[in-house]
């Protein structure tokens, strides 16, 4: 192996850059057990996912999606209603419906993230936990 003093400046910078991003995005380390398998896992269904969620604290992530959905509906209806009330323009009401849905979803998701403290959730660990759970269930 080369001595670190004999590496060029650009080579050292490139190695530090790769190490920096490898620390922040360790998906290859987390998913390596599942990516290069000889025999792939069978497909899972929605009922399998719901069974895992019932046995795991990921239940709050589904509840957060419901809050975001309600926020989207409220945002879409109210902004389209205001646009229709004041402009009587069908295309303006349609665009405000879409915009209100996007903004409502975003605000609903943020409120749910803080209410359920989902910002603390490690999603890669949760996905790896599901894959382990599914592998164990398929072996039975």
Short mmCIF file of the C-alpha atoms (twelve columns), coordinates in Angstrom:
data_MODEL
# 
_entry.id   MODEL 
# 
loop_
_atom_site.group_PDB 
_atom_site.id 
_atom_site.type_symbol 
_atom_site.label_atom_id 
_atom_site.label_alt_id 
_atom_site.label_comp_id 
_atom_site.label_asym_id 
_atom_site.label_seq_id 
_atom_site.Cartn_x 
_atom_site.Cartn_y 
_atom_site.Cartn_z 
_atom_site.pdbx_PDB_model_num 
ATOM 1   C CA . UNK A 1   0.000   0.000   0.000   1 
ATOM 2   C CA . UNK A 2   1.197   3.506   -0.747  1 
ATOM 3   C CA . UNK A 3   2.509   5.760   1.945   1 
ATOM 4   C CA . UNK A 4   0.182   8.718   2.540   1 
ATOM 5   C CA . UNK A 5   3.048   11.169  2.007   1 
ATOM 6   C CA . UNK A 6   3.654   9.848   -1.520  1 
ATOM 7   C CA . UNK A 7   0.044   10.436  -2.653  1 
ATOM 8   C CA . UNK A 8   -0.643  13.498  -4.729  1 
ATOM 9   C CA . UNK A 9   -2.689  16.379  -3.369  1 
ATOM 10  C CA . UNK A 10  -5.646  15.563  -5.619  1 
ATOM 11  C CA . UNK A 11  -5.540  11.873  -4.682  1 
ATOM 12  C CA . UNK A 12  -5.662  12.757  -0.965  1 
ATOM 13  C CA . UNK A 13  -8.576  15.133  -1.547  1 
ATOM 14  C CA . UNK A 14  -10.449 12.519  -3.559  1 
ATOM 15  C CA . UNK A 15  -9.931  9.858   -0.862  1 
ATOM 16  C CA . UNK A 16  -11.160 12.242  1.849   1 
ATOM 17  C CA . UNK A 17  -14.154 13.182  -0.307  1 
ATOM 18  C CA . UNK A 18  -15.110 9.531   -0.809  1 
ATOM 19  C CA . UNK A 19  -14.680 8.777   2.888   1 
ATOM 20  C CA . UNK A 20  -16.802 11.803  3.847   1 
ATOM 21  C CA . UNK A 21  -19.742 10.739  1.669   1 
ATOM 22  C CA . UNK A 22  -19.375 7.056   2.550   1 
ATOM 23  C CA . UNK A 23  -19.884 8.003   6.208   1 
ATOM 24  C CA . UNK A 24  -23.008 10.015  5.432   1 
ATOM 25  C CA . UNK A 25  -24.600 7.546   3.016   1 
ATOM 26  C CA . UNK A 26  -23.807 4.066   4.312   1 
ATOM 27  C CA . UNK A 27  -26.510 2.345   2.257   1 
ATOM 28  C CA . UNK A 28  -24.077 -0.107  0.703   1 
ATOM 29  C CA . UNK A 29  -23.032 -1.304  4.154   1 
ATOM 30  C CA . UNK A 30  -26.612 -1.570  5.405   1 
ATOM 31  C CA . UNK A 31  -28.079 -3.279  2.331   1 
ATOM 32  C CA . UNK A 32  -25.110 -5.424  1.280   1 
ATOM 33  C CA . UNK A 33  -26.685 -8.534  2.866   1 
ATOM 34  C CA . UNK A 34  -29.771 -8.146  0.686   1 
ATOM 35  C CA . UNK A 35  -28.283 -6.918  -2.590  1 
ATOM 36  C CA . UNK A 36  -25.800 -9.662  -3.432  1 
ATOM 37  C CA . UNK A 37  -27.824 -12.709 -2.429  1 
ATOM 38  C CA . UNK A 38  -27.616 -15.989 -4.313  1 
ATOM 39  C CA . UNK A 39  -31.317 -16.659 -3.794  1 
ATOM 40  C CA . UNK A 40  -33.524 -13.582 -3.640  1 
ATOM 41  C CA . UNK A 41  -36.283 -13.140 -1.107  1 
ATOM 42  C CA . UNK A 42  -39.838 -13.715 -2.327  1 
ATOM 43  C CA . UNK A 43  -42.091 -10.729 -2.935  1 
ATOM 44  C CA . UNK A 44  -44.156 -9.442  -0.048  1 
ATOM 45  C CA . UNK A 45  -47.687 -8.133  -0.042  1 
ATOM 46  C CA . UNK A 46  -49.407 -5.206  1.632   1 
ATOM 47  C CA . UNK A 47  -50.739 -7.522  4.346   1 
ATOM 48  C CA . UNK A 48  -47.169 -8.610  5.152   1 
ATOM 49  C CA . UNK A 49  -46.106 -4.989  5.494   1 
ATOM 50  C CA . UNK A 50  -49.102 -4.261  7.730   1 
ATOM 51  C CA . UNK A 51  -48.250 -7.280  9.882   1 
ATOM 52  C CA . UNK A 52  -44.711 -5.960  10.331  1 
ATOM 53  C CA . UNK A 53  -45.954 -2.474  11.132  1 
ATOM 54  C CA . UNK A 54  -48.310 -3.859  13.780  1 
ATOM 55  C CA . UNK A 55  -45.360 -5.565  15.476  1 
ATOM 56  C CA . UNK A 56  -43.025 -2.578  15.140  1 
ATOM 57  C CA . UNK A 57  -43.119 1.103   16.146  1 
ATOM 58  C CA . UNK A 58  -43.347 2.112   12.484  1 
ATOM 59  C CA . UNK A 59  -47.074 2.419   13.059  1 
ATOM 60  C CA . UNK A 60  -46.572 6.147   13.633  1 
ATOM 61  C CA . UNK A 61  -45.146 6.582   10.132  1 
ATOM 62  C CA . UNK A 62  -48.416 5.323   8.648   1 
ATOM 63  C CA . UNK A 63  -50.374 7.637   10.960  1 
ATOM 64  C CA . UNK A 64  -48.190 10.528  9.810   1 
ATOM 65  C CA . UNK A 65  -49.071 9.744   6.200   1 
ATOM 66  C CA . UNK A 66  -52.753 9.926   7.109   1 
ATOM 67  C CA . UNK A 67  -52.253 13.348  8.713   1 
ATOM 68  C CA . UNK A 68  -50.449 14.513  5.580   1 
ATOM 69  C CA . UNK A 69  -53.337 13.216  3.471   1 
ATOM 70  C CA . UNK A 70  -55.854 15.173  5.567   1 
ATOM 71  C CA . UNK A 71  -53.652 18.268  5.282   1 
ATOM 72  C CA . UNK A 72  -53.544 17.822  1.529   1 
ATOM 73  C CA . UNK A 73  -57.317 17.561  1.287   1 
ATOM 74  C CA . UNK A 74  -57.869 20.599  3.505   1 
ATOM 75  C CA . UNK A 75  -55.291 22.654  1.603   1 
ATOM 76  C CA . UNK A 76  -56.674 21.696  -1.790  1 
ATOM 77  C CA . UNK A 77  -60.304 22.394  -0.950  1 
ATOM 78  C CA . UNK A 78  -59.731 25.690  0.848   1 
ATOM 79  C CA . UNK A 79  -57.384 27.209  -1.723  1 
ATOM 80  C CA . UNK A 80  -59.583 26.115  -4.621  1 
ATOM 81  C CA . UNK A 81  -62.597 27.506  -2.779  1 
ATOM 82  C CA . UNK A 82  -60.956 30.893  -2.248  1 
ATOM 83  C CA . UNK A 83  -59.773 31.003  -5.855  1 
ATOM 84  C CA . UNK A 84  -63.250 30.183  -7.140  1 
ATOM 85  C CA . UNK A 85  -64.924 32.661  -4.786  1 
ATOM 86  C CA . UNK A 86  -62.785 35.603  -5.811  1 
ATOM 87  C CA . UNK A 87  -61.969 34.879  -9.468  1 
ATOM 88  C CA . UNK A 88  -64.630 32.505  -10.848 1 
ATOM 89  C CA . UNK A 89  -61.878 31.097  -13.049 1 
ATOM 90  C CA . UNK A 90  -61.947 27.346  -13.576 1 
ATOM 91  C CA . UNK A 91  -58.276 27.015  -14.504 1 
ATOM 92  C CA . UNK A 92  -57.258 29.249  -11.580 1 
ATOM 93  C CA . UNK A 93  -59.307 27.149  -9.175  1 
ATOM 94  C CA . UNK A 94  -57.789 23.977  -10.636 1 
ATOM 95  C CA . UNK A 95  -54.244 25.246  -10.269 1 
ATOM 96  C CA . UNK A 96  -54.912 26.461  -6.740  1 
ATOM 97  C CA . UNK A 97  -56.429 23.050  -5.963  1 
ATOM 98  C CA . UNK A 98  -53.183 21.352  -7.023  1 
ATOM 99  C CA . UNK A 99  -50.996 23.918  -5.257  1 
ATOM 100 C CA . UNK A 100 -53.070 23.733  -2.090  1 
ATOM 101 C CA . UNK A 101 -52.817 19.948  -2.123  1 
ATOM 102 C CA . UNK A 102 -49.026 20.093  -2.379  1 
ATOM 103 C CA . UNK A 103 -48.665 22.731  0.331   1 
ATOM 104 C CA . UNK A 104 -51.206 21.003  2.567   1 
ATOM 105 C CA . UNK A 105 -49.373 17.691  2.212   1 
ATOM 106 C CA . UNK A 106 -46.075 19.370  3.064   1 
ATOM 107 C CA . UNK A 107 -47.405 21.167  6.130   1 
ATOM 108 C CA . UNK A 108 -49.298 18.082  7.286   1 
ATOM 109 C CA . UNK A 109 -46.170 15.961  6.951   1 
ATOM 110 C CA . UNK A 110 -44.102 18.465  8.922   1 
ATOM 111 C CA . UNK A 111 -46.692 18.679  11.680  1 
ATOM 112 C CA . UNK A 112 -46.854 14.885  11.890  1 
ATOM 113 C CA . UNK A 113 -43.052 14.582  11.903  1 
ATOM 114 C CA . UNK A 114 -42.840 16.840  14.916  1 
ATOM 115 C CA . UNK A 115 -45.921 15.445  16.667  1 
ATOM 116 C CA . UNK A 116 -44.745 11.825  16.369  1 
ATOM 117 C CA . UNK A 117 -41.025 12.733  16.531  1 
ATOM 118 C CA . UNK A 118 -40.322 10.899  13.286  1 
ATOM 119 C CA . UNK A 119 -37.167 12.924  12.740  1 
ATOM 120 C CA . UNK A 120 -35.563 10.533  15.226  1 
ATOM 121 C CA . UNK A 121 -36.491 7.497   13.135  1 
ATOM 122 C CA . UNK A 122 -33.623 5.809   11.315  1 
ATOM 123 C CA . UNK A 123 -35.269 4.743   8.081   1 
ATOM 124 C CA . UNK A 124 -32.397 2.593   6.835   1 
ATOM 125 C CA . UNK A 125 -32.359 0.633   10.087  1 
ATOM 126 C CA . UNK A 126 -36.136 0.213   9.859   1 
ATOM 127 C CA . UNK A 127 -35.875 -1.105  6.296   1 
ATOM 128 C CA . UNK A 128 -33.085 -3.487  7.277   1 
ATOM 129 C CA . UNK A 129 -35.196 -4.636  10.228  1 
ATOM 130 C CA . UNK A 130 -38.096 -5.339  7.857   1 
ATOM 131 C CA . UNK A 131 -35.840 -7.310  5.515   1 
ATOM 132 C CA . UNK A 132 -34.556 -9.394  8.453   1 
ATOM 133 C CA . UNK A 133 -38.114 -9.932  9.660   1 
ATOM 134 C CA . UNK A 134 -39.220 -10.985 6.166   1 
ATOM 135 C CA . UNK A 135 -36.259 -13.323 5.767   1 
ATOM 136 C CA . UNK A 136 -37.046 -15.004 9.101   1 
ATOM 137 C CA . UNK A 137 -40.740 -15.284 8.230   1 
ATOM 138 C CA . UNK A 138 -39.970 -16.876 4.848   1 
ATOM 139 C CA . UNK A 139 -37.661 -19.432 6.444   1 
ATOM 140 C CA . UNK A 140 -40.427 -20.655 8.772   1 
# 
